[in-house]
């Protein structure tokens, strides 16, 4: 161990000593240039009541670790930092089976039961990935390939065309794909196809990728499908990713995540049929119907043209038939007996003709001309009918199995995102779902949010307090916990939260800085931030809630309430703390240009990630 590493290790241990004994852990792994496993600890400082997060371990391994290996390394890490397993109150996991198995092993071997929470951000993001886009996915992949090189001229062309940087998908975070879909939907894919993709193709910029994209949506039905699929995914996915990001904070989001879950349950709980936010799908369904309307119109025009030609031919036939019929009647020419002599009444005229034989010959010739004209008209009608029937059949075949109307496209978009809603209901609203039980705990934690508690009755507060047992902490378990003591403090707690005025919330530490930044955002994006306040921001709300507890934890008659808040604050609702560490690992490796030794990498991480209290 070198000197700098020793300084950090000592500072970690000293910091732990300045904090309450109970702690939470965030454990996760990722492949960087090797398999990396990271442990972040979460504590509350005894004097300042500030929440402290420290990276206490980063291990590099040649291959992925199984549950047994992860458990072994975690216990070694706890032992090195002088952390007792019995004080482990909460752990944050992604849904990887190896991490879950590691925690199960530690629980069994050390007889501890920390509150194990799956990362809610992973849950929201995972639901979004369940969409069934077909053409829309090909569009995003091709657009990503066009701009994936940082020095790509197509990136510059996009910037010139739209005045903003081109988004691109990829990576493990589905939110990146959603942001890409949102940009394409907002700018309008048909416009992007004509004014960006085809232009790049003509100019030889990313010609292969642009060509593949052009081919993929060459048929109008594919272009129309792409438009509605992207819109549907934007509508269904935006609340998921918005709240995915809202939960990714070091602040004690556990105090506000219950509100987030309640809102999400209202949006997604009734399934796709009860969802009311398909605004973009509605707009783009009309666009798609117009695209197909133009395609259908070209086929319909052929039918109409053939119909006009057929009607004209029928008129010609009718005229020819009338002329022929009139002539035959005038000259007593019957279909069955056209060789008969003229009637008796005409014989005198016939006898007095200068040249009766010549007159008969002229009559026969004229009859032949009329007959030929009629026969030709009949043939022409038959030919025009064949052409008309062929055009009608072509139109029918073109429309067969295709989405044509606005309603067709709306139904298709809903079908594309239905799996998102099904997966959400499975995870969050089904008793066997991964997030069902922890959602109950998060819902109970709202009682420790003074903004909500102030509006609750004594009975409602007591019901919520007793539900804190869902966290499973020793302190909250029936028979030996502090729940009954907390109940006794309800009158004092409610009196305190109800006496907290607006001025307190507007003057807590950090409020002025936040308000200045918010005002600047309102100037830059007035539509987005017109009615936005700190209460609209779950992260800032969670921060101010904790500031309330920092000020009020010593208030008389609230000791056990404060203890409950301090324990619950150890719960992280997402694994963002570790994800930020891995971002630093990536940055360090890219900056140094080498694969550093584990010891050097860990020291660099300690330098970049850990902030120690001033009193150590």
C-alpha positions as CSV (number, residue, x, y, z in Angstrom):
1,X,0.0,0.0,0.0
2,X,1.5,3.3,-1.0
3,X,1.2,6.5,1.0
4,X,-1.6,8.1,-0.9
5,X,-3.7,4.9,-0.7
6,X,-3.0,4.7,3.0
7,X,-4.2,8.3,3.4
8,X,-7.5,7.5,1.7
9,X,-8.0,4.2,3.6
10,X,-7.4,6.0,6.9
11,X,-9.8,8.8,5.9
12,X,-12.5,6.3,5.0
13,X,-12.2,4.6,8.4
14,X,-12.1,7.9,10.2
15,X,-15.2,9.1,8.4
16,X,-17.0,5.9,9.2
17,X,-16.1,6.5,12.9
18,X,-17.7,10.0,12.7
19,X,-21.0,8.5,11.5
20,X,-23.8,6.5,13.0
21,X,-23.1,2.8,13.0
22,X,-25.8,1.9,10.6
23,X,-25.0,2.0,6.9
24,X,-26.3,1.2,3.5
25,X,-24.3,-0.3,0.6
26,X,-24.6,0.0,-3.2
27,X,-23.0,-2.9,-5.0
28,X,-22.7,-3.3,-8.7
29,X,-20.3,-4.5,-11.4
30,X,-19.5,-3.6,-15.0
31,X,-17.0,-4.7,-17.7
32,X,-14.6,-1.9,-18.5
33,X,-11.2,-3.2,-19.7
34,X,-11.7,-5.9,-17.1
35,X,-14.6,-7.1,-14.9
36,X,-15.0,-4.4,-12.2
37,X,-16.9,-4.7,-9.0
38,X,-17.6,-1.6,-6.9
39,X,-18.9,-0.9,-3.4
40,X,-20.2,2.5,-2.2
41,X,-21.2,3.0,1.4
42,X,-23.9,5.4,2.6
43,X,-23.8,6.9,6.1
44,X,-25.2,9.7,8.2
45,X,-22.8,12.0,10.1
46,X,-23.5,12.1,13.8
47,X,-22.9,15.8,14.3
48,X,-24.0,17.4,11.0
49,X,-26.5,14.8,9.9
50,X,-25.2,15.2,6.4
51,X,-25.5,12.1,4.2
52,X,-22.1,10.8,3.2
53,X,-21.4,8.5,0.3
54,X,-17.9,7.0,-0.1
55,X,-16.4,4.6,-2.6
56,X,-14.7,2.1,-0.4
57,X,-13.8,-0.6,-2.9
58,X,-13.1,-1.1,-6.6
59,X,-11.9,-4.6,-7.7
60,X,-10.7,-5.7,-11.1
61,X,-11.0,-9.3,-12.1
62,X,-10.2,-11.4,-15.1
63,X,-13.7,-12.8,-15.5
64,X,-17.2,-12.2,-14.2
65,X,-17.7,-13.0,-10.5
66,X,-20.3,-15.4,-9.3
67,X,-22.4,-14.9,-6.2
68,X,-20.0,-16.6,-3.9
69,X,-17.0,-14.5,-5.1
70,X,-18.9,-11.2,-4.8
71,X,-20.0,-12.2,-1.2
72,X,-16.4,-13.0,-0.3
73,X,-15.1,-9.7,-1.7
74,X,-17.8,-7.7,0.0
75,X,-17.2,-9.2,3.4
76,X,-13.4,-8.6,3.0
77,X,-14.2,-5.0,2.2
78,X,-16.5,-4.6,5.2
79,X,-13.8,-6.1,7.5
80,X,-11.1,-3.8,6.1
81,X,-13.3,-0.7,6.8
82,X,-14.2,-2.0,10.2
83,X,-17.9,-2.2,9.4
84,X,-20.0,-4.7,11.3
85,X,-22.4,-6.8,9.2
86,X,-25.0,-6.4,12.0
87,X,-25.2,-2.7,11.2
88,X,-25.9,-3.2,7.5
89,X,-29.4,-1.8,7.0
90,X,-29.9,-1.5,3.3
91,X,-28.4,-2.6,0.0
92,X,-29.1,-1.4,-3.5
93,X,-28.8,-3.9,-6.3
94,X,-29.4,-4.1,-10.0
95,X,-31.4,-7.2,-10.9
96,X,-28.4,-9.3,-11.8
97,X,-28.8,-12.8,-10.2
98,X,-25.1,-12.9,-9.1
99,X,-25.5,-9.8,-7.0
100,X,-28.7,-11.0,-5.4
101,X,-27.1,-14.4,-4.7
102,X,-24.1,-12.6,-3.0
103,X,-26.5,-10.7,-0.7
104,X,-28.4,-13.9,0.1
105,X,-25.1,-15.6,1.1
106,X,-24.1,-12.8,3.4
107,X,-27.5,-12.7,5.0
108,X,-27.3,-16.4,5.7
109,X,-23.7,-16.6,6.9
110,X,-23.9,-13.4,9.0
111,X,-27.5,-13.6,10.1
112,X,-28.3,-10.1,8.8
113,X,-31.3,-9.0,6.9
114,X,-30.6,-5.6,5.1
115,X,-33.4,-4.1,3.1
116,X,-32.6,-5.3,-0.5
117,X,-33.9,-2.9,-3.1
118,X,-33.6,-3.4,-6.8
119,X,-32.6,-0.3,-8.7
120,X,-35.9,1.4,-9.6
121,X,-34.2,3.2,-12.5
122,X,-33.2,-0.1,-14.0
123,X,-36.9,-1.2,-13.6
124,X,-38.3,1.8,-15.4
125,X,-35.7,1.6,-18.2
126,X,-36.2,-2.1,-18.6
127,X,-39.9,-1.7,-19.1
128,X,-39.2,0.8,-22.0
129,X,-37.0,-1.8,-23.7
130,X,-39.9,-4.1,-24.2
131,X,-41.4,-2.1,-27.1
132,X,-41.9,-3.9,-30.4
133,X,-40.7,-1.4,-32.9
134,X,-39.8,-2.9,-36.3
135,X,-39.1,-0.1,-38.9
136,X,-38.6,2.5,-36.2
137,X,-35.7,0.5,-34.7
138,X,-34.0,0.2,-38.1
139,X,-34.4,4.0,-38.6
140,X,-32.6,4.7,-35.3
141,X,-29.9,2.2,-35.9
142,X,-29.1,3.7,-39.4
143,X,-29.2,7.3,-38.1
144,X,-26.8,6.3,-35.3
145,X,-24.4,4.7,-37.8
146,X,-24.4,7.8,-39.9
147,X,-23.1,9.9,-37.0
148,X,-21.3,7.4,-34.8
149,X,-17.8,8.8,-35.7
150,X,-17.1,11.9,-33.7
151,X,-15.5,13.6,-36.7
152,X,-18.2,12.5,-39.1
153,X,-19.2,15.1,-41.7
154,X,-22.8,13.9,-41.4
155,X,-22.8,15.2,-37.8
156,X,-21.8,18.6,-39.1
157,X,-24.5,18.4,-41.8
158,X,-27.1,17.6,-39.2
159,X,-26.0,20.5,-37.1
160,X,-26.2,22.8,-40.1
161,X,-29.7,21.5,-41.0
162,X,-31.4,21.5,-37.6
163,X,-29.3,23.8,-35.4
164,X,-28.7,21.1,-32.8
165,X,-26.4,18.1,-32.3
166,X,-27.5,14.7,-33.7
167,X,-28.5,12.2,-31.0
168,X,-27.5,8.6,-31.4
169,X,-28.5,5.4,-29.7
170,X,-26.5,2.6,-28.3
171,X,-25.2,1.5,-24.9
172,X,-27.0,-0.2,-22.2
173,X,-29.2,2.7,-21.1
174,X,-32.5,2.7,-22.9
175,X,-33.0,6.4,-22.1
176,X,-30.4,7.2,-24.8
177,X,-32.5,5.4,-27.4
178,X,-35.7,7.2,-26.2
179,X,-33.9,10.6,-26.5
180,X,-32.9,9.7,-30.0
181,X,-36.5,8.7,-30.9
182,X,-37.7,12.0,-29.4
183,X,-35.4,14.0,-31.5
184,X,-36.4,12.2,-34.7
185,X,-40.1,12.5,-33.9
186,X,-39.9,16.2,-33.0
187,X,-37.9,17.2,-36.1
188,X,-40.2,14.9,-38.3
189,X,-38.7,11.8,-39.9
190,X,-40.2,12.5,-43.4
191,X,-38.5,15.9,-43.4
192,X,-35.3,14.4,-42.1
193,X,-35.4,11.7,-44.8
194,X,-35.7,14.2,-47.6
195,X,-33.5,17.1,-46.3
196,X,-30.8,15.2,-44.4
197,X,-30.5,11.5,-45.2
198,X,-31.0,11.8,-49.0
199,X,-28.8,14.9,-49.1
200,X,-26.0,13.0,-47.3
201,X,-26.5,10.1,-49.7
202,X,-26.2,12.4,-52.8
203,X,-23.1,14.0,-51.3
204,X,-21.5,10.7,-50.5
205,X,-21.6,11.2,-46.7
206,X,-22.2,8.0,-44.8
207,X,-23.5,6.8,-48.2
208,X,-23.8,3.1,-47.2
209,X,-25.8,3.8,-44.0
210,X,-27.9,6.5,-45.6
211,X,-28.6,4.1,-48.6
212,X,-29.7,1.3,-46.3
213,X,-32.1,3.7,-44.5
214,X,-33.5,5.0,-47.8
215,X,-34.1,1.4,-48.9
216,X,-35.7,0.5,-45.6
217,X,-38.4,3.2,-45.9
218,X,-38.7,3.4,-49.7
219,X,-42.1,1.9,-49.5
220,X,-44.7,4.4,-48.2
221,X,-46.1,1.8,-45.8
222,X,-42.7,1.4,-44.1
223,X,-42.2,5.2,-43.9
224,X,-45.6,5.6,-42.3
225,X,-44.9,2.8,-39.8
226,X,-41.6,4.3,-38.8
227,X,-43.4,7.6,-38.1
228,X,-46.0,6.2,-35.7
229,X,-43.7,3.6,-34.0
230,X,-41.3,6.4,-33.0
231,X,-44.2,8.6,-31.8
232,X,-45.8,5.8,-29.8
233,X,-42.5,4.9,-28.0
234,X,-41.9,8.6,-27.2
235,X,-45.4,8.8,-25.6
236,X,-45.1,5.6,-23.7
237,X,-41.5,5.9,-22.7
238,X,-41.1,9.5,-21.7
239,X,-42.6,9.2,-18.2
240,X,-40.5,6.1,-17.5
241,X,-37.2,7.8,-18.4
242,X,-38.1,11.1,-16.8
243,X,-38.6,9.3,-13.5
244,X,-35.7,7.0,-14.1
245,X,-33.5,10.1,-14.2
246,X,-35.4,11.7,-11.3
247,X,-34.4,8.7,-9.1
248,X,-30.7,8.9,-10.0
249,X,-29.5,11.2,-7.3
250,X,-27.4,11.1,-4.1
251,X,-30.2,12.9,-2.3
252,X,-32.5,10.7,-0.1
253,X,-35.0,10.0,-2.9
254,X,-36.6,7.4,-0.7
255,X,-38.7,10.2,0.8
256,X,-40.3,11.2,-2.5
257,X,-40.1,8.0,-4.6
258,X,-43.5,6.9,-3.2
259,X,-45.1,9.9,-5.0
260,X,-43.3,9.0,-8.2
261,X,-44.5,5.4,-8.0
262,X,-48.1,6.5,-7.3
263,X,-48.1,8.7,-10.3
264,X,-46.6,6.0,-12.5
265,X,-49.1,3.5,-11.3
266,X,-51.9,5.9,-12.2
267,X,-50.4,6.3,-15.7
268,X,-49.5,2.6,-16.4
269,X,-51.7,0.7,-13.9
270,X,-54.7,0.3,-16.2
271,X,-52.6,-0.9,-19.0
272,X,-52.3,0.6,-22.4
273,X,-56.1,1.0,-22.7
274,X,-56.2,3.5,-19.8
275,X,-53.2,5.5,-20.9
276,X,-54.1,9.1,-21.8
277,X,-50.8,10.5,-23.0
278,X,-50.7,9.4,-26.6
279,X,-50.4,13.0,-27.9
280,X,-47.5,12.4,-30.3
281,X,-49.1,9.2,-31.6
282,X,-52.3,11.1,-32.4
283,X,-50.4,13.7,-34.4
284,X,-48.2,11.3,-36.2
285,X,-51.0,8.9,-37.0
286,X,-52.5,11.7,-39.1
287,X,-49.1,12.2,-40.8
288,X,-48.9,8.5,-41.5
289,X,-52.4,8.4,-42.9
290,X,-51.5,11.3,-45.2
291,X,-48.4,9.4,-46.4
292,X,-50.5,6.3,-47.2
293,X,-53.3,8.5,-48.6
294,X,-50.9,9.8,-51.2
295,X,-49.8,6.3,-52.1
296,X,-53.4,5.1,-52.3
297,X,-54.3,8.1,-54.4
298,X,-51.9,7.1,-57.1
299,X,-53.5,3.7,-57.3
300,X,-57.0,5.2,-57.0
301,X,-56.2,7.6,-59.9
302,X,-55.5,4.7,-62.1
303,X,-58.9,3.2,-61.1
304,X,-60.6,6.5,-61.7
305,X,-58.9,7.0,-65.1
306,X,-59.9,3.5,-66.1
307,X,-63.5,4.1,-65.0
308,X,-63.7,7.3,-67.1
309,X,-62.4,5.4,-70.1
310,X,-64.9,2.6,-69.5
311,X,-67.8,5.0,-69.1
312,X,-66.7,6.8,-72.4
313,X,-66.5,3.4,-74.1
314,X,-70.0,2.5,-72.9
315,X,-71.3,5.8,-74.2
316,X,-69.8,5.1,-77.6
317,X,-71.2,1.6,-77.6
318,X,-74.7,3.0,-76.7
319,X,-74.5,5.5,-79.5
320,X,-73.3,2.8,-82.0
321,X,-76.0,0.5,-80.9
322,X,-78.7,3.2,-81.2
323,X,-77.6,4.0,-84.7
324,X,-77.5,0.4,-85.8
325,X,-80.9,-0.3,-84.3
326,X,-82.5,2.7,-85.9
327,X,-81.0,1.9,-89.3
328,X,-82.2,-1.7,-89.1
329,X,-85.7,-0.6,-88.0
330,X,-85.9,1.9,-90.8
331,X,-84.9,-0.6,-93.4
332,X,-86.8,-3.5,-91.9
333,X,-83.6,-5.4,-91.3
334,X,-84.2,-8.0,-88.6
335,X,-81.5,-9.8,-86.8
336,X,-83.1,-13.1,-87.6
337,X,-84.0,-12.3,-91.2
338,X,-81.9,-9.5,-92.7
339,X,-82.1,-10.9,-96.3
340,X,-85.9,-10.5,-96.5
341,X,-87.3,-8.4,-99.4
342,X,-88.7,-4.9,-98.6
343,X,-92.2,-4.7,-97.2
344,X,-95.1,-4.5,-99.7
345,X,-95.6,-0.8,-98.9
346,X,-92.1,-0.1,-100.2
347,X,-92.2,-2.3,-103.3
348,X,-93.4,0.6,-105.5
349,X,-90.6,2.7,-104.4
350,X,-88.3,-0.2,-105.0
351,X,-89.7,-0.8,-108.5
352,X,-89.4,2.9,-109.4
353,X,-85.8,3.2,-108.2
354,X,-83.4,4.2,-111.0
355,X,-81.1,1.3,-110.0
356,X,-82.7,-1.0,-107.3
357,X,-79.7,-3.3,-107.2
358,X,-77.3,-0.5,-106.6
359,X,-79.5,0.9,-103.8
360,X,-79.5,-2.4,-102.0
361,X,-75.8,-2.6,-102.2
362,X,-75.3,0.8,-100.7
363,X,-77.8,-0.1,-97.9
364,X,-75.9,-3.3,-97.1
365,X,-72.6,-1.4,-97.0
366,X,-74.0,1.3,-94.7
367,X,-75.4,-1.5,-92.5
368,X,-72.0,-3.1,-92.4
369,X,-70.4,0.1,-91.4
370,X,-72.8,0.6,-88.5
371,X,-72.5,-3.1,-87.5
372,X,-68.7,-2.9,-87.5
373,X,-68.8,0.3,-85.4
374,X,-71.1,-1.4,-82.9
375,X,-69.0,-4.5,-82.7
376,X,-65.8,-2.4,-82.3
377,X,-67.6,-0.5,-79.4
378,X,-68.5,-3.7,-77.8
379,X,-64.9,-5.0,-78.0
380,X,-63.6,-1.6,-76.6
381,X,-66.0,-1.8,-73.7
382,X,-64.8,-5.3,-72.9
383,X,-61.2,-4.2,-73.1
384,X,-61.9,-1.2,-70.9
385,X,-63.7,-3.4,-68.3
386,X,-60.6,-5.6,-68.1
387,X,-58.4,-2.6,-67.5
388,X,-60.7,-1.3,-64.9
389,X,-61.0,-4.6,-63.1
390,X,-57.2,-4.9,-63.2
391,X,-56.8,-1.5,-61.6
392,X,-59.4,-2.2,-58.9
393,X,-57.6,-5.5,-58.2
394,X,-54.2,-3.7,-58.0
395,X,-55.7,-1.2,-55.6
396,X,-57.2,-3.9,-53.5
397,X,-53.9,-5.8,-53.4
398,X,-52.0,-2.7,-52.4
399,X,-54.3,-2.0,-49.5
400,X,-54.5,-5.6,-48.4
401,X,-52.8,-6.1,-45.0
402,X,-51.6,-2.5,-44.9
403,X,-52.3,0.3,-42.4
404,X,-54.3,3.0,-44.3
405,X,-56.4,5.1,-42.0
406,X,-55.5,7.3,-39.0
407,X,-57.2,4.7,-36.7
408,X,-55.2,1.9,-38.3
409,X,-51.9,3.7,-37.4
410,X,-53.0,4.6,-33.9
411,X,-53.9,0.9,-33.3
412,X,-50.5,-0.1,-34.6
413,X,-48.7,2.4,-32.4
414,X,-50.5,1.1,-29.3
415,X,-49.7,-2.5,-30.3
416,X,-46.0,-1.6,-30.5
417,X,-45.9,-0.2,-26.9
418,X,-48.4,-2.6,-25.2
419,X,-45.5,-4.8,-23.9
420,X,-44.1,-1.8,-22.1
421,X,-47.3,-1.5,-20.0
422,X,-47.6,-5.3,-19.5
423,X,-44.0,-5.4,-18.1
424,X,-44.6,-2.4,-15.8
425,X,-47.7,-4.1,-14.4
426,X,-45.8,-7.4,-14.0
427,X,-42.9,-5.7,-12.1
428,X,-44.8,-3.1,-10.0
429,X,-48.4,-4.1,-9.6
430,X,-48.2,-7.9,-9.4
431,X,-47.6,-9.3,-5.8
432,X,-44.8,-11.5,-7.2
433,X,-43.2,-8.6,-9.1
434,X,-39.7,-7.5,-8.2
435,X,-40.8,-4.0,-7.2
436,X,-44.1,-4.7,-5.5
437,X,-42.9,-5.2,-1.9
438,X,-40.3,-2.5,-2.0
439,X,-43.0,-0.1,-3.4
440,X,-45.0,-0.7,-0.2
441,X,-42.0,0.3,1.9
442,X,-41.4,3.4,-0.3
443,X,-45.1,4.3,0.1
444,X,-44.8,4.1,3.9
445,X,-41.7,6.3,3.8
446,X,-43.8,9.3,2.7
447,X,-44.8,9.7,6.3
448,X,-41.3,11.0,6.9
449,X,-41.8,13.6,4.3
450,X,-43.0,16.7,6.3
451,X,-44.6,18.2,3.2
452,X,-47.0,15.2,3.0
453,X,-47.3,14.4,6.7
454,X,-48.6,18.0,7.3
455,X,-51.7,17.1,5.3
456,X,-52.3,13.7,7.0
457,X,-54.5,13.0,10.0
458,X,-53.2,11.3,13.1
459,X,-54.8,8.0,12.0
460,X,-53.3,8.2,8.6
461,X,-49.8,8.9,10.1
462,X,-50.1,6.0,12.5
463,X,-51.1,3.6,9.6
464,X,-48.1,4.8,7.6
465,X,-45.7,4.5,10.6
466,X,-46.8,0.9,11.2
467,X,-46.1,0.1,7.6
468,X,-42.5,1.2,8.0
469,X,-41.9,-2.5,9.0
470,X,-41.9,-3.2,5.2
471,X,-38.2,-2.0,5.3
472,X,-37.4,-4.9,7.5
473,X,-35.0,-3.0,9.7
474,X,-34.4,-4.5,13.2
475,X,-35.6,-1.2,14.6
476,X,-38.9,-1.5,12.8
477,X,-39.7,-5.2,13.4
478,X,-42.7,-6.2,15.5
479,X,-41.9,-7.0,19.1
480,X,-38.6,-5.4,19.6
481,X,-38.6,-2.2,17.5
482,X,-39.4,1.4,17.9
483,X,-42.6,1.6,16.0
484,X,-44.7,2.0,19.2
485,X,-42.4,4.7,20.4
486,X,-42.8,6.5,17.1
487,X,-46.6,6.3,17.3
488,X,-46.4,8.0,20.7
489,X,-44.6,10.9,19.1
490,X,-47.1,11.6,16.4
491,X,-48.7,14.7,18.0
492,X,-45.3,16.3,18.5
493,X,-44.3,15.4,14.9
494,X,-47.4,16.8,13.3
495,X,-47.3,19.9,15.4
496,X,-43.7,20.5,14.2
497,X,-44.4,19.8,10.5
498,X,-47.5,21.9,10.5
499,X,-45.7,24.9,12.0
500,X,-43.1,24.8,9.3
501,X,-43.8,27.8,7.1
502,X,-43.0,28.7,3.5
503,X,-40.1,30.9,4.7
504,X,-38.3,27.8,6.1
505,X,-38.5,25.9,2.8
506,X,-37.3,28.9,0.8
507,X,-34.3,29.6,3.0
508,X,-32.8,26.2,3.7
509,X,-29.2,25.7,2.9
510,X,-28.7,25.7,-0.9
511,X,-32.1,27.1,-1.7
512,X,-30.8,30.5,-3.0
513,X,-28.3,28.8,-5.3
514,X,-31.0,26.5,-6.7
515,X,-33.5,29.3,-7.2
516,X,-31.0,31.4,-9.2
517,X,-30.3,28.5,-11.5
518,X,-34.0,27.8,-11.9
519,X,-34.6,31.4,-12.8
520,X,-31.9,31.3,-15.5
521,X,-33.5,28.1,-16.9
522,X,-36.9,29.8,-17.0
523,X,-35.4,32.6,-19.2
524,X,-33.8,30.1,-21.6
525,X,-36.8,27.7,-21.8
526,X,-39.9,29.6,-20.6
527,X,-42.4,27.0,-21.8
528,X,-40.7,24.2,-19.9
529,X,-40.1,26.1,-16.7
530,X,-43.0,28.6,-16.7
531,X,-44.7,27.1,-13.7
532,X,-41.8,25.1,-12.4
533,X,-40.8,25.4,-8.7
534,X,-38.5,23.4,-6.4
535,X,-41.5,21.3,-5.5
536,X,-41.8,20.2,-9.1
537,X,-38.3,18.8,-8.9
538,X,-38.2,15.5,-7.0
539,X,-34.4,15.7,-6.5
540,X,-34.5,19.2,-5.0
541,X,-37.6,18.3,-3.0
542,X,-35.8,15.3,-1.5
543,X,-32.8,17.5,-0.7
544,X,-34.9,20.1,1.2
545,X,-36.8,17.4,3.1
546,X,-33.5,16.2,4.4
547,X,-32.5,19.7,5.3
548,X,-35.7,19.8,7.4
549,X,-34.6,16.7,9.3
550,X,-31.0,18.1,9.7
551,X,-32.6,21.2,11.4
552,X,-35.3,19.3,13.4
553,X,-33.8,16.0,14.4
554,X,-33.1,17.3,17.9
555,X,-36.6,18.8,18.4
556,X,-38.1,17.6,21.7
557,X,-40.5,14.7,21.5
558,X,-39.3,13.5,18.0
559,X,-36.3,11.4,18.8
560,X,-37.7,8.1,17.4
561,X,-39.2,9.9,14.4
562,X,-35.7,11.3,13.7
563,X,-34.1,7.9,14.2
564,X,-36.6,6.4,11.6
565,X,-35.8,9.1,9.1
566,X,-32.1,8.6,9.6
567,X,-32.4,4.8,8.9
568,X,-34.7,5.2,6.0
569,X,-32.3,7.8,4.4
570,X,-29.7,5.0,4.1
571,X,-31.8,3.4,1.4
572,X,-30.9,4.4,-2.1
573,X,-33.6,3.8,-4.7
574,X,-31.2,3.5,-7.6
575,X,-27.7,2.3,-8.3
576,X,-26.7,5.7,-9.7
577,X,-23.9,6.1,-7.1
578,X,-22.0,3.2,-8.5
579,X,-22.8,4.1,-12.1
580,X,-21.2,7.5,-11.4
581,X,-18.1,5.7,-10.2
582,X,-17.9,3.6,-13.4
583,X,-18.2,6.8,-15.4
584,X,-15.1,8.0,-13.6
585,X,-13.4,4.7,-14.3
586,X,-14.1,5.2,-18.0
587,X,-12.9,8.7,-17.9
588,X,-9.7,7.8,-16.1
589,X,-8.9,5.0,-18.6
590,X,-9.6,7.2,-21.6
591,X,-7.6,10.1,-20.2
592,X,-4.5,8.0,-19.2
593,X,-4.7,6.0,-22.4
594,X,-3.6,2.9,-20.5
595,X,-5.0,0.0,-18.5
596,X,-4.0,1.1,-15.0
597,X,-3.2,-1.2,-12.2
598,X,-6.1,-1.9,-9.8
599,X,-4.3,0.0,-7.0
600,X,-3.6,3.1,-9.1
601,X,-7.2,3.1,-10.5
602,X,-8.6,2.8,-7.0
603,X,-6.5,5.7,-5.7
604,X,-7.6,7.9,-8.6
605,X,-11.2,7.0,-7.9
606,X,-10.8,7.9,-4.2
607,X,-9.3,11.3,-5.3
608,X,-12.2,12.0,-7.7
609,X,-15.2,10.6,-5.9
610,X,-14.7,10.8,-2.2
611,X,-15.3,14.0,-0.2
612,X,-14.4,13.5,3.5
613,X,-15.9,15.6,6.3
614,X,-13.8,18.4,7.7
615,X,-13.8,17.0,11.3
616,X,-11.7,13.8,10.6
